[in-house]
Amino acid sequence: MNDQNLRSQTDTKEQVTASPLRCLTGAVISGGMGFAAYSLMIAIATNFATKPIHSINPLVVRISSAVRTLVVGVVALGSGIFGIVAIGLLALGVQLLIQQLTKEKSSEN
């Protein structure tokens, strides 16, 4: 690609405004991904709990415990972030809906 094509593609992008429907759709998608990550976290934690570490070496036990904690923690962090994003998008959608309804009432008067 030459530079002229790149410039014309970036110049023609329009800014998309937020709408209550877009926010609700994003909240549903993010909530679904958060629930999937939560289910994965529960499955991983259950799997780790049912399979104990078989070693006499204390260093191996400590490293294995740390790795298991990190794996469950990272998945829990992802689940929490997706949940917070879903709640935020839902709140933004409600706010935009209220703003649209109050703007219509004020324009009627």
C-alpha positions in Angstrom: 0.0 0.0 0.0 1.2 3.5 -0.7 0.9 6.4 1.7 -1.9 8.0 -0.2 -4.2 5.0 0.4 -3.4 5.0 4.1 -4.1 8.7 4.5 -7.4 8.4 2.7 -8.5 5.5 4.9 -7.7 7.3 8.1 -9.4 10.5 7.0 -12.7 8.9 6.1 -13.3 7.4 9.6 -16.3 8.9 11.3 -16.7 9.0 15.1 -19.5 6.7 16.2 -21.7 8.1 19.0 -22.8 6.0 21.9 -26.5 4.9 22.0 -28.4 3.0 24.6 -28.7 0.0 22.3 -25.0 -0.1 21.7 -24.3 0.1 25.4 -26.8 -2.7 26.1 -25.3 -4.9 23.4 -21.8 -4.3 24.8 -22.9 -5.0 28.3 -24.5 -8.3 27.3 -21.3 -9.4 25.5 -19.0 -8.3 28.3 -21.3 -9.9 30.9 -21.3 -13.2 28.9 -17.5 -13.1 28.6 -17.2 -12.4 32.4 -19.5 -15.3 33.2 -17.5 -17.6 30.9 -14.3 -16.5 32.6 -15.9 -17.0 36.0 -17.0 -20.5 35.0 -13.5 -21.2 33.7 -12.0 -20.0 37.0 -14.3 -22.3 39.0 -13.3 -25.2 36.8 -9.6 -24.5 37.1 -9.8 -24.1 40.9 -11.8 -27.3 41.3 -9.3 -29.2 39.1 -6.4 -27.9 41.2 -8.2 -28.8 44.4 -8.9 -32.4 43.3 -5.3 -33.0 42.2 -2.8 -32.3 45.0 0.9 -31.8 44.5 2.8 -35.0 44.9 6.3 -34.0 45.9 8.5 -34.2 49.0 10.7 -31.3 47.9 9.4 -28.1 49.6 10.7 -25.8 46.8 8.5 -27.7 44.2 5.5 -27.5 46.5 6.0 -23.7 47.0 6.5 -23.0 43.3 3.5 -25.2 42.3 1.3 -23.5 44.8 2.4 -20.1 43.6 1.8 -21.0 39.9 -1.7 -22.4 40.8 -2.5 -19.2 42.7 -1.3 -17.0 39.8 -3.4 -18.9 37.3 -6.6 -18.7 39.3 -5.9 -15.1 40.2 -5.3 -14.0 36.5 -8.6 -15.7 35.4 -10.4 -14.1 38.4 -9.0 -10.7 37.5 -10.3 -11.1 33.9 -13.7 -12.2 35.1 -13.9 -9.2 37.5 -12.8 -6.7 34.8 -15.4 -8.0 32.3 -18.1 -7.8 35.1 -17.2 -4.2 35.9 -17.2 -3.2 32.2 -20.6 -4.8 31.8 -22.0 -2.9 34.8 -20.4 0.4 33.5 -21.9 -0.1 30.0 -25.3 -0.9 31.5 -25.1 2.3 33.6 -24.0 4.3 30.6 -26.9 3.0 28.6 -29.4 3.9 31.3 -27.8 7.4 31.6 -28.1 7.9 27.8 -31.7 6.7 27.8 -32.6 9.2 30.6 -30.8 12.0 28.7 -32.7 11.2 25.5 -36.0 11.1 27.3 -35.4 14.4 29.2 -34.2 16.1 26.0 -37.4 15.1 24.2 -39.6 16.4 27.1 -37.7 19.7 27.2 -37.9 20.2 23.5 -41.7 19.6 23.6 -42.2 22.5 26.1 
